Amino acid sequence: MKTIFIYLAVAGILAASCSNQEKKEENAAVDTKTNVLQNIHNRKSVRDFIRRKMLSKDDLTTLVKAGMAAPSAGNKQPWEFIAVSDSMVLNSLSEKSPNNKMLRNAGGAILVCGNSERFFEGEASEFWTQDCSAATQNILLAAEAMQLGAVWTGVYPNKERIKQLQESFNLPETVIPLSFIIAGYPEGEQTPKNKWKENYLHWEKW
Ligand SMILES: Cc1cc2nc3c(=O)[nH]c(=O)nc-3n(C[C@H](O)[C@H](O)[C@H](O)COP(=O)(O)O)c2cc1C
């Protein structure tokens, strides 16, 4: 009788601990979903930065790692990244591109490029722009998660911007810049835009 009682007690404890574990896993999944969606919806272009409050190389590496986690057609990973952590380099870039006034205060930057040596052949070669765009967006989301500010400045297919950045960074001919992400610590309040438009969503057919 005593043995049966002990057996039932142990079984009860085991069942309770399993259901606690399941609850914890369920809660963690809900937290992840909430956090990821919040991160996506809170992201915004940040153009005002605390003057030259620099991102560390660790921060820039974390951002680039997020970029490299992006999907790419055929898993070609055709990207290359140039991280700028030096304020002198930012100063010089800012002088060369008066349009990028964000660079004057920025704390770092990342040039996202495609390397044509890793592009598909033929018409599929154009997939590199989508691959590098996915990497760019990953970096922006990671910056948001790290409470940094960042803005995607478009380069490709603007010939003038491509040339200017190819020269500034001394890029080999096979390397084409797609986007230049300017980053830093946000100055002032920045709010995301609500872009949800129900009429842009089509169900099953147009
Ligand atoms: C391909 C592309 C090019 C962009 N180029 C610039 C740019 O040159 N300068 C700039 O200030 N913002 C640029 N942006 C940022 C957009 O202006 C911004 O994403 C848009 O206004 C929506 O605002 P949000 O990012 O805060 O949601 C670019 C964004 C994309 C996707």
The ligand as an ORCA input file, in Angstrom:
! r2SCAN-3c Opt
* xyz 0 1
  C      16.035     51.419    -51.222
  C      15.943     52.494    -50.182
  C      16.661     53.659    -50.365
  C      16.603     54.666    -49.402
  N      17.378     55.778    -49.558
  C      17.370     56.747    -48.619
  C      18.233     57.881    -48.727
  O      19.007     58.004    -49.672
  N      18.184     58.824    -47.755
  C      17.344     58.699    -46.686
  O      17.336     59.605    -45.840
  N      16.518     57.621    -46.531
  C      16.506     56.645    -47.468
  N      15.721     55.535    -47.310
  C      14.839     55.413    -46.152
  C      13.385     55.719    -46.509
  O      13.249     57.099    -46.756
  C      12.475     55.259    -45.361
  O      12.600     53.872    -45.193
  C      11.011     55.588    -45.620
  O      10.795     56.981    -45.587
  C      10.078     54.947    -44.589
  O      10.391     55.367    -43.294
  P      10.831     54.349    -42.148
  O      12.093     53.664    -42.580
  O      11.027     55.208    -40.936
  O       9.727     53.355    -41.963
  C      15.766     54.507    -48.252
  C      15.060     53.316    -48.095
  C      15.146     52.322    -49.026
  C      14.413     51.009    -48.796
*
